[in-house]
Amino acid sequence: MRLVPAFVGTLAVVAPLQLSAQGGGGGGGSDALYDRFNALSGWEYRGYHFDPGLSVKFVSQWNLPLVLVTPVGRSVSVDMTGYLVSGRVETYAGRTETLTGLTDTQLRLLYTLRRDRAVASLSFNLPTGQRSVSTSQFQVSGAVGSNYLSFPVSSFGTAFGVTGGLAYAQQAGSWNLGFSGSLRFLGSYSPFSDQPVTYNPGVELRIRAGADRLLGPSARLLLGLTTSTFSSDVFTGTGTITSGTYRPGVRFISDVAYLRVIGSSTLTLAAWDFYRLAGDTNSASSPET
């Protein structure tokens, strides 16, 4: 597949709302990641254009996030994130599909084990989004969820889920090193509103290592490597997706980014590579899984 980005545009209009700094539990001596209650929103747009060899001509997405953060006591922080998002798919056959609505809400509790060193987290996926869509709308949700396109919002909605994580950071000379791991459980749900199909996702284990350092007074280099492994996904019912057991292959994502402050703006140059091992479909090796 040849992918030609016509443009990958990001327009972020950020509006922080410092609503209250009193009674939040922050202040001197606090180890909480957030020092006061705050709210943040913005707007982002991204689109990709494909060569005529594929049926899809253009895929785009805009999103409007709402983020709330607050400290709770001396060592605990809470943040909550949700999106209003719209995805659009155009084909060379002249068809256009659009899907717009609220996504699931992410509620995260963070406990500082050691200031500037270690943080434990417990995240909840609250199913406030569109987890069941029509067969035609699934073309949109499937496109924005592609690992290769890396849209900012990759899912319109799933089921209730829980993720536990641990992160550790350490300075080594001029470098900052970080390591993190997480384990995610997600409940079963019906991805199609017009087909009797039930999806039971497997458990995901994710491990990431990262490093960053300053390059002069106004630039920074960031490096990262993420590995993900999964237990079996199970589909039951009849429809577009065949019933069976699917075990995705181990995934590796490496990334590098360069950030430079220019006046009141920040220039970001980033590249990443995605590599996936073959998975299993009904206990048989499959490079497509």
TABEL-V820035 format. One record per pair of residues at least 12 apart in sequence whose ideal C-beta (glycine too) atoms are under 10 Angstrom apart, sorted by the first residue. I is the first residue (numbers start at 1). J is the second residue. Records with the same first field share a line. If there is no record, write none. Layout:
# TABEL-V820035
I=J + J
This chain:
# TABEL-V820035
1=50 + 51 + 53 + 54 + 148
2=50 + 51 + 53 + 54
3=48 + 49 + 50 + 51 + 54 + 148 + 149
4=48 + 49 + 50 + 51
5=46 + 47 + 48 + 49 + 50 + 149
6=47 + 48 + 49 + 50 + 58 + 60
7=45 + 46 + 47 + 48 + 49 + 60
8=45 + 46 + 47 + 48 + 149 + 150
9=44 + 45 + 46 + 47 + 60
10=42 + 43 + 44 + 45 + 46 + 152 + 268
11=42 + 43 + 44 + 45 + 46 + 62
12=42 + 43 + 44 + 45 + 65 + 152
13=41 + 42 + 43 + 44 + 64
14=40 + 41 + 42 + 43 + 44 + 65
15=39 + 40 + 41 + 42 + 43
16=38 + 39 + 40 + 41 + 42 + 67
17=37 + 38 + 39 + 40 + 41 + 68
18=36 + 37 + 38 + 39 + 40
19=36 + 37 + 38 + 39 + 68 + 70
20=36 + 37 + 38 + 39 + 70
21=35 + 36 + 37 + 38
22=36 + 37
23=36 + 37
24=36 + 37 + 38 + 69 + 70 + 71 + 72 + 73
25=37 + 70 + 71 + 72 + 73 + 74 + 75 + 76 + 77
26=70 + 71 + 72 + 73 + 74 + 77
27=71 + 74
29=74
30=71 + 73 + 74 + 75 + 76 + 77 + 112 + 115
31=71 + 73 + 74 + 75 + 76 + 77 + 111 + 112 + 113 + 114 + 115 + 116 + 119
32=69 + 70 + 71 + 72 + 73 + 74 + 75 + 76 + 77 + 78 + 110 + 111 + 112 + 115
33=69 + 71 + 75 + 76 + 77 + 78 + 79 + 110 + 111 + 112 + 115 + 119 + 121
34=69 + 70 + 71 + 72 + 76 + 77 + 78 + 79 + 110
35=69 + 70 + 71 + 77
36=69 + 70 + 71
37=68 + 69 + 70 + 71 + 78
38=67 + 68 + 69 + 70 + 79
39=66 + 67 + 68 + 69 + 70 + 80
40=65 + 66 + 67 + 68 + 69 + 79 + 81
41=64 + 65 + 66 + 67 + 68 + 84
42=63 + 64 + 65 + 66 + 67
43=62 + 63 + 64 + 65 + 84
44=61 + 62 + 63 + 64 + 65 + 83 + 85 + 151 + 152 + 153
45=60 + 61 + 62 + 63 + 86 + 152
46=59 + 60 + 61 + 62 + 63 + 144 + 149 + 150 + 151 + 152 + 153
47=59 + 60 + 61 + 62 + 88 + 149 + 151
48=60 + 61 + 143 + 146 + 148 + 149 + 150 + 151
49=90
50=90 + 91 + 92
51=92
52=92
53=92
54=91 + 92
55=89 + 91 + 92 + 93 + 95 + 139
56=89 + 90 + 91 + 92 + 93 + 95 + 139 + 143
57=89 + 90 + 91 + 92 + 93 + 94 + 95 + 96
58=88 + 89 + 90 + 91 + 92 + 96 + 143
59=87 + 88 + 89 + 90 + 139 + 140 + 143 + 144 + 146 + 149 + 151
60=86 + 87 + 88 + 89 + 90 + 98 + 140 + 143 + 144 + 151
61=85 + 86 + 87 + 88 + 89 + 99 + 140 + 143 + 144 + 149 + 151 + 152 + 153 + 154
62=84 + 85 + 86 + 87 + 88 + 100 + 152 + 153
63=83 + 84 + 85 + 86 + 87 + 103 + 144 + 151 + 152 + 153
64=82 + 83 + 84 + 85 + 86 + 102 + 153
65=81 + 82 + 83 + 84 + 85 + 103 + 152 + 153
66=80 + 81 + 82 + 83 + 84 + 102 + 105
67=79 + 80 + 81 + 82 + 83 + 106
68=80 + 81 + 82 + 107
69=81 + 108 + 110
71=110 + 112
72=109 + 110 + 111
73=111
74=112
75=110 + 111 + 112 + 113 + 114 + 115 + 119
76=109 + 110 + 111 + 112
77=108 + 109 + 110 + 111 + 112 + 119 + 121
78=107 + 108 + 109 + 110
79=106 + 107 + 108 + 109 + 110 + 121 + 123
80=105 + 106 + 107 + 108 + 124 + 126
81=103 + 104 + 105 + 106 + 107 + 108 + 123
82=102 + 103 + 104 + 105 + 106 + 107 + 126 + 128 + 129
83=101 + 102 + 103 + 104 + 105 + 106 + 129 + 152 + 153 + 155 + 156
84=100 + 101 + 102 + 103 + 153
85=99 + 100 + 101 + 102 + 103 + 129 + 130 + 144 + 151 + 152 + 153 + 154 + 155 + 156
86=98 + 99 + 100 + 101 + 140 + 144 + 153 + 156
87=99 + 100 + 101 + 137 + 139 + 140 + 141 + 142 + 143 + 144 + 145 + 151 + 153 + 156
88=100 + 140 + 143 + 144
89=136 + 137 + 139 + 140 + 141 + 142 + 143 + 144
91=139
95=136 + 139
96=140
97=133 + 134 + 136 + 137 + 138 + 139 + 140 + 141 + 143
98=137 + 140
99=130 + 133 + 134 + 136 + 137 + 138 + 139 + 140 + 141 + 143 + 144 + 156
100=130 + 140 + 156
101=128 + 129 + 130 + 133 + 156 + 157
102=128 + 129 + 130 + 156 + 157
103=125 + 127 + 128 + 129 + 130 + 131 + 153 + 154 + 155 + 156 + 157 + 158
104=124 + 125 + 126 + 127 + 128 + 129 + 130 + 131 + 155 + 156 + 157 + 158 + 159 + 160 + 161
105=124 + 125 + 126 + 127 + 128 + 129 + 157
106=123 + 124 + 125 + 126 + 128 + 161 + 163
107=122 + 123 + 124 + 125 + 126
108=121 + 122 + 123 + 124 + 125 + 163 + 165
109=121 + 122 + 123 + 124
110=122 + 123 + 165 + 167
111=166
113=166 + 167 + 168
114=168 + 169
116=169 + 170 + 171 + 176
117=167 + 168 + 169 + 170 + 171
118=166 + 167 + 168 + 169 + 170 + 179
119=165 + 166 + 167 + 168 + 169 + 180
120=164 + 165 + 166 + 167
121=163 + 164 + 165 + 166 + 167 + 180 + 182
122=162 + 163 + 164 + 165
123=161 + 162 + 163 + 164 + 165 + 182 + 184
124=160 + 161 + 162 + 163
125=155 + 157 + 158 + 159 + 160 + 161 + 162 + 163 + 184 + 185 + 186 + 187
126=160 + 161
127=157 + 158 + 159 + 160 + 161 + 186 + 187 + 189
128=157
129=141 + 153 + 155 + 156 + 157 + 158
130=155 + 156 + 157 + 158 + 193
131=155 + 156 + 157 + 158 + 159 + 189 + 190 + 191 + 193 + 199
132=156 + 157 + 189 + 190 + 191 + 192 + 193 + 194 + 195 + 197
133=156 + 157 + 190 + 191 + 192 + 193 + 194
134=192 + 193 + 194 + 195
135=192 + 193 + 194 + 195 + 239 + 240
136=194
137=156 + 192 + 193 + 194
138=156 + 191 + 192 + 193 + 194 + 195 + 240 + 241
140=156
141=154 + 155 + 156 + 157 + 191
142=191
144=156
147=228 + 251 + 253 + 274 + 276
148=274
150=253 + 255 + 270 + 272 + 274
157=189 + 191
158=186 + 187 + 188 + 189 + 191 + 199 + 201
159=186 + 187 + 188 + 189 + 190 + 191 + 199 + 200 + 201
160=185 + 186 + 187 + 188 + 189
161=184 + 185 + 186 + 187 + 201 + 204
162=183 + 184 + 185 + 186 + 187
163=182 + 183 + 184 + 185 + 186 + 204 + 206
164=181 + 182 + 183 + 184 + 185
165=180 + 181 + 182 + 183 + 184 + 206 + 208
166=179 + 180 + 181 + 182 + 183
167=179 + 180 + 181 + 182 + 208 + 210
168=180 + 181
169=210
171=213
172=211 + 213
173=213
174=213 + 214 + 215
175=211 + 212 + 213 + 214 + 221 + 223
176=210 + 211 + 212 + 213 + 214 + 220 + 222
177=209 + 210 + 211 + 212 + 213 + 223
178=208 + 209 + 210 + 211 + 212 + 224
179=207 + 208 + 209 + 210
180=206 + 207 + 208 + 209 + 210 + 226
181=205 + 206 + 207 + 208 + 209 + 227
182=204 + 205 + 206 + 207 + 208 + 228
183=203 + 204 + 205 + 206
184=201 + 202 + 203 + 204 + 205 + 206 + 228 + 230
185=201 + 202 + 203 + 204 + 231
186=199 + 200 + 201 + 202 + 203 + 204 + 233
187=199 + 200 + 201
188=200 + 201 + 234 + 236
189=201
190=237 + 239
191=235 + 239 + 240 + 241
192=237 + 239 + 240 + 241
194=239 + 240
195=237 + 238 + 239 + 240 + 241
196=236 + 237 + 238 + 239
197=235 + 236 + 237 + 238 + 239 + 240 + 241 + 242 + 243
198=234 + 235 + 236 + 237 + 243
199=233 + 234 + 235 + 236 + 237 + 241 + 246
200=232 + 233 + 234 + 235 + 236 + 245
201=230 + 231 + 232 + 233 + 234 + 246 + 248
202=229 + 230 + 231 + 232 + 233 + 234 + 245 + 246 + 247 + 248
203=229 + 230 + 231 + 232
204=228 + 229 + 230 + 231 + 248 + 251
205=227 + 228 + 229 + 230 + 231 + 250
206=226 + 227 + 228 + 229 + 230 + 251 + 253
207=225 + 226 + 227 + 228 + 229
208=224 + 225 + 226 + 227 + 228 + 253 + 255
209=223 + 224 + 225 + 226 + 227
210=222 + 223 + 224 + 225 + 226 + 255
211=223 + 224 + 225
212=224 + 257 + 259
215=258 + 259 + 260
216=260
217=261
218=259 + 260 + 261 + 262 + 263 + 266 + 267
219=258 + 259 + 260 + 261 + 262 + 266 + 267
220=257 + 258 + 259 + 260 + 261 + 266 + 268
221=256 + 257 + 258 + 259
222=255 + 256 + 257 + 258 + 259 + 268 + 270
223=254 + 255 + 256 + 257
224=253 + 254 + 255 + 256 + 257 + 272
225=252 + 253 + 254 + 255 + 273
226=251 + 252 + 253 + 254 + 255 + 272 + 274
227=250 + 251 + 252 + 253 + 254
228=248 + 249 + 250 + 251 + 252 + 253 + 276
229=247 + 248 + 249 + 250 + 251 + 277
230=246 + 247 + 248 + 249 + 250 + 251 + 279 + 289
231=247 + 248
232=244 + 245 + 246 + 247 + 248 + 279 + 280 + 282 + 283 + 289
233=245 + 246 + 247 + 248 + 279 + 289
234=246 + 247
242=281 + 282
243=282
244=281 + 282 + 283
245=280 + 281 + 282 + 283 + 289
246=279 + 280 + 281 + 282 + 286 + 288 + 289
247=279 + 280 + 281 + 282 + 283 + 285 + 286 + 289
248=276 + 277 + 278 + 279 + 280 + 286 + 289
249=275 + 276 + 277 + 278 + 279 + 280 + 285 + 286 + 287 + 288 + 289
250=275 + 276 + 277 + 278 + 279
251=274 + 275 + 276 + 277 + 279
252=273 + 274 + 275 + 276 + 277
253=272 + 273 + 274 + 275 + 276
254=271 + 272 + 273 + 274 + 275
255=270 + 271 + 272 + 273 + 274
256=269 + 270 + 271 + 272 + 273
257=269 + 270 + 271 + 272
258=270 + 271
276=289
277=289
